[in-house]
Amino acid sequence: MNLFEIGILDFIQEHLRTGFGDLFMSRITVLGDGGILWIALTLVLLLIPKTRRVGLCCAVSLLIDLALCNGLIKNLVARTRPYVVNPDVVLLIPKPGEYSFPSGHAAASFTAVGALYFNRSRLWIPACVLAVIIGYSRLYLYVHYPTDVLFGAAFGILFGFLGTLLVRKAGELMERRRAKKSGDREK
């Protein structure tokens, strides 16, 4: 599998790289560093009363992503990065320090997309476009294999779903407790 994936990355390097692409991709990928863009979006959503619940779902989902993707899965799989396998490639960005699988950039991006989608926020569409570009930037920059990005996206969507589910279930539990307290007071 590694040879096939290296072939895809080499194809991108040989046939799809341009001066503009080098500049654009090295800038766009920074938006995914540490999930900073998605954290900022979450904070904005939390500050607006109308979108606070969506923001809470994004926050919980991103925390799940942080724990499972970066804390657990990356360390369990411990996949080396493609530039280690093919050291002839000249990187356009500093070498990332952690393991390759799954792509943390893709996971965080699609975690936010998933949380937005499962909460029926129309923001999921532009977020998804940006998430796809960020994911592709990781291939273009030769720092992830295609399966790193694909699984990062899949995990992210799952984490977005789980975060939304947890917030909804917690909300239902709180509503039941409030209703019970109101019922107890009326007696």
BADRENVEX-518889 format. One record per residue (C-alpha): x, z, y; residue in one letter. Coordinates in steps of 0.001 Angstrom, whole numbers, padded with zeros to 6 digits, always signed. Example, Ala and Ser with C-alpha at 12.3 -4.5 7.8 and 13.67 -1.06 7.14 Angstrom:
! residues 2
+012300+007800-004500a;+013670+007140-001060s;
END
This chain:
! residues 187
+000000+000000+000000m;+002817+000830+002413n;+004283-002687+002153l;+000910-004293+002889f;+000381-001988+005854e;+003931-002546+007132i;+003145-006277+006882g;+000131-005800+009167i;+002198-003810+011660l;+004991-006405+011543d;+002427-009168+012147f;+001231-007348+015262i;+004831-006939+016432q;+005741-010586+015829e;+002562-012366+016910h;+000415-010160+019139l;+002864-008338+021405r;+003062-009374+025033t;+004594-007890+028160g;+001150-006918+029443f;+000175-005553+026017g;+003334-003432+025897d;+002511-001895+029263l;-001231-001525+028596f;-000928-000061+025099m;+001802+002398+026045s;-000465+003623+028882r;-003794+003642+027015i;-002400+005603+024081t;-001556+008485+026435v;-005292+009024+026922l;-005409+010188+023306g;-002402+012529+023536d;-003617+015953+022496g;-007191+014672+022809g;-006851+015201+026574i;-009377+012533+027594l;-011964+013859+025145w;-011352+017455+026202i;-011810+016438+029849a;-015048+014615+028976l;-016239+017683+027073t;-015546+019929+030055l;-017485+017607+032373v;-020409+017563+029934l;-020334+021365+029722l;-020450+021693+033507l;-023612+019595+033879i;-026709+021535+032775p;-028458+018398+031487k;-025523+017526+029183t;-024365+021036+028289r;-025639+020879+024697r;-023834+017559+024109v;-020702+019118+025620g;-021003+022081+023284l;-021325+019722+020314c;-018226+017841+021479c;-016307+021110+021903a;-017221+022423+018447v;-016498+019022+016884s;-013085+018797+018564l;-012232+022301+017349l;-013137+021251+013794i;-010934+018172+014258d;-008033+020279+015510l;-008259+022687+012576a;-008834+020174+009794l;-007003+017043+010956c;-003928+018429+012697n;-003855+021853+011089g;-004620+021003+007477l;-004807+017348+006429i;-001680+016089+008232k;+000419+018839+006679n;-001068+018431+003205l;-000517+014665+003101v;+002796+014744+005040a;+002989+010953+005340r;+006051+009615+007119t;+005501+007326+010075r;+005993+003563+009804p;+008946+003487+012218y;+010803+005740+009761v;+010186+003224+006974v;+011171+000318+009245n;+013801+001711+011626p;+014511-001759+013091d;+011414-001513+015291v;+012085-000545+018894v;+009414+001931+019977l;+007814+001675+023413l;+006910+005377+023477i;+008735+008540+022437p;+008649+009221+018712k;+005678+011414+017794p;+006810+014586+016082g;+004161+015200+013470e;+003125+013376+010333y;+001300+010059+010302s;-001880+010580+008241f;-004460+010672+009643p;-004071+009447+013203s;-004821+012397+015457g;-005524+010008+018337h;-008135+008144+016293a;-009598+011347+014849a;-010050+013040+018236a;-011413+009853+019788s;-013956+009238+017065f;-014830+012933+016899t;-016039+012651+020495a;-017757+009332+019721v;-019496+010907+016725g;-020662+013950+018670a;-021994+011700+021446l;-023708+009391+018961y;-025332+012155+016901f;-026636+013673+020131n;-028111+010335+021200r;-025969+010147+024314s;-025525+006623+025631r;-021952+007566+026454l;-021092+006920+022810w;-020890+003162+023461i;-018139+003147+026134p;-016459+006028+024313a;-016429+003947+021117c;-014898+000947+022887v;-012159+003181+024280l;-011668+004884+020897a;-011166+001504+019201v;-008593+000492+021829i;-006757+003807+021471i;-006774+003410+017684g;-005408-000136+017953y;-002732+001071+020376s;-001351+003285+017620r;-000858+000208+015420l;+000508-001894+018278y;+003029+000834+019080l;+004081+001068+015401y;+003449+004803+015154v;+000607+004698+012588h;-000383+002717+009533y;-003792+000984+009553p;-005157+003474+006999t;-004058+006354+009266d;-006276+004961+012013v;-009176+004063+009703l;-009223+007481+008052f;-008724+009165+011428g;-011828+007345+012680a;-013809+008239+009545a;-012771+011904+009702f;-013602+011933+013412g;-017126+010649+012852i;-017567+013260+010112l;-016266+016012+012422f;-018630+014824+015178g;-021503+015092+012729f;-020430+018539+011477l;-019970+019917+014992g;-023397+018640+016011t;-024950+020085+012861l;-023332+023502+013446l;-024527+023652+017052v;-028061+022633+016043r;-028205+025176+013218k;-026859+027916+015519a;-029484+026957+018106g;-032264+027141+015513e;-031017+030532+014348l;-030966+031838+017917m;-034506+030515+018505e;-035769+032282+015384r;-034136+035523+016500r;-035669+035199+019990r;-039087+034472+018486a;-038757+037478+016180k;-037767+039747+019074k;-040705+038458+021142s;-043026+039070+018210g;-041661+042584+017720d;-042195+043403+021408r;-045800+042210+021328e;-046670+044593+018476k;
END
